Amino acid sequence: MEAWAQLISDFLNEVVQSPTVLIGNSVGSLACVIAAADAQNSMVRGLVMLNCVGGMNNKAIVDDWRIKLRALETSYYQFMEIKTVDDDLVEIIREPTLAEGALDAFVSIVTGPPGPNPVQ
């Protein structure tokens, strides 16, 4: 996670070059939080976190009741939404799994340390 956060910071400094709002989804939210928490990073003006994870895998234990409540609420609303699945969406999700090293990357995520959680 720290490496991804550093990539975000580097991109902001080298490409964007002005304070901006980061928007992250799932583990991207966690990477954005870590990048924004860096005291030396003045490029982050705000955060938008969608479906923020508690850690990189299920080894992360989040004891903050507010996060548990928010996760339950988010799951409920996602369940209530009508989602359209078509061939394009399936291909967008499937294609990265065919890349060389994809299985190794997946295994390292689900078996490795969870990394920091949003509260940290």
Buried (B, 14 or more C-beta within 10 A) or exposed (E): BEEBBBEBBEEBEEEEEEEEEBEBEEBBBBBBBBBBBBEEBEBBEEBEBEBBBBBBBEEBEBEEEEBEEEBEEEEEEEEEEEEEEEEEEEEEEEEEEEEEEEEEEEEEEEEEEBBBBBEE
